Amino acid sequence: MRIVSIDKNVLLTILLPVLFVFFVGCDQEGVDEEKPRIDISMSGAFPLNCDTLYFGETFVMRLLLSDNERLGDVNALSVDIHNNFNHHSHSTEVTECSLSDIKTPVNPFTLINDYDIPSGLSQYETEIPIAIPAGDGNGDYDDGDYHFFIRVTDHQGWSAQKGLSVKLLRRHH
């Protein structure tokens, strides 16, 4: 049995052009490079920037999600509600909201939920109920300034985010 030895330079001389042709020759058409969109300009969209949500109540999140090809499906929509008591910013909205004074959180509300989008859609209007509890075992949640952060992912993994400033308050009856 004879073992064939290949010179490293010969191997590179053969392999590099083959790899170059393979990668350059790949069809670039059909590659989705466009992020999905989150549209809150539709009639009935909620919440909007500067809206007020209330502890102990449920609201319906209404957004129009779209993509040039196809939205993702399992866990493709994410909502993150967290306090903005220190006035940090990652809002994607132009409208400035009036903020309460900076304060130290005592029992801030936090919600992080993922939602499925029906499979195969390029456009989806959400109608998702979201409950905002009044408190937890530590007492009532802190009212004040919060961020409502939305993320949607398409089937290729591209994502878009929208950060809204909202108030979380208690209704006084």
Residue pairs with C-beta under 8 A, 6 or more apart in sequence:
32 68
32 69
32 154
32 155
32 156
32 158
33 158
34 67
34 68
34 69
34 158
35 154
35 158
35 159
35 160
36 65
36 66
36 67
36 71
36 152
36 153
36 154
36 158
36 159
36 160
37 65
37 66
37 67
37 152
37 160
38 63
38 64
38 65
38 150
38 152
38 160
38 161
38 162
39 45
39 63
39 64
39 65
39 66
40 48
40 49
40 63
40 64
40 162
40 164
42 62
42 63
42 64
42 125
44 62
45 62
45 63
45 64
46 59
46 60
46 61
46 62
47 53
47 59
47 61
47 148
47 164
47 166
48 164
49 91
49 93
49 95
49 97
49 164
49 165
49 166
50 95
50 97
50 98
50 165
50 166
50 167
51 164
51 166
51 167
52 166
52 167
52 168
52 169
53 59
53 132
53 146
53 148
53 166
53 167
53 168
53 169
54 132
54 168
54 169
54 170
54 171
55 109
55 132
55 133
55 134
55 135
55 140
55 141
55 143
55 168
55 169
55 170
56 132
56 133
56 134
56 170
56 171
57 131
57 132
57 171
58 129
58 130
58 131
58 132
59 129
59 130
59 132
60 127
60 128
60 129
60 130
61 79
61 126
61 127
61 128
61 129
61 130
62 125
62 126
62 127
63 125
63 126
63 150
64 123
64 124
64 125
64 126
65 71
65 77
65 117
65 123
65 124
65 125
65 126
65 152
66 122
66 123
66 124
67 122
67 123
67 154
67 155
67 158
68 122
69 122
69 154
69 155
69 156
70 120
70 121
70 122
70 154
70 155
71 117
71 121
71 122
71 123
71 124
71 152
71 153
71 154
71 155
72 117
72 152
72 153
72 154
72 155
72 157
73 116
73 117
73 118
73 119
73 120
73 155
74 116
75 114
75 115
75 116
76 115
76 116
76 117
76 152
76 153
76 154
77 114
77 115
77 116
77 117
77 126
77 128
77 150
77 151
77 152
77 153
78 112
78 113
78 114
78 115
78 150
78 151
78 152
79 111
79 112
79 113
79 115
79 130
79 148
79 149
79 150
80 111
80 112
80 147
80 148
80 149
80 151
81 109
81 110
81 111
81 112
81 132
81 146
81 147
81 148
81 149
81 166
81 168
82 108
82 110
82 111
82 146
82 147
82 149
83 105
83 108
83 109
83 110
83 142
83 144
83 145
83 146
83 147
84 99
84 144
84 145
84 146
84 147
84 165
85 102
85 103
85 104
85 105
85 108
85 142
85 144
85 145
86 102
87 99
87 102
87 145
90 147
90 149
90 163
91 147
91 163
91 164
91 165
92 161
92 162
92 163
92 164
93 162
93 163
93 164
93 165
97 145
97 165
97 167
99 145
99 165
100 144
100 145
100 167
103 142
103 144
105 142
106 142
107 135
107 136
107 138
107 139
107 140
107 141
107 142
108 141
108 142
109 132
109 133
109 141
109 142
109 146
109 168
111 130
111 132
113 130
115 126
115 128
117 124
117 152
118 124
132 168
133 141
134 140
134 141
134 170
135 141
140 170
141 168
143 167
143 168
143 169
143 170
144 167
144 168
144 169
145 165
145 166
145 167
146 165
146 166
146 167
146 168
147 163
147 164
147 165
147 166
148 163
148 164
148 165
148 166
149 161
149 162
149 163
149 164
150 161
150 162
150 163
150 164
151 159
151 160
151 161
152 159
152 160
153 159
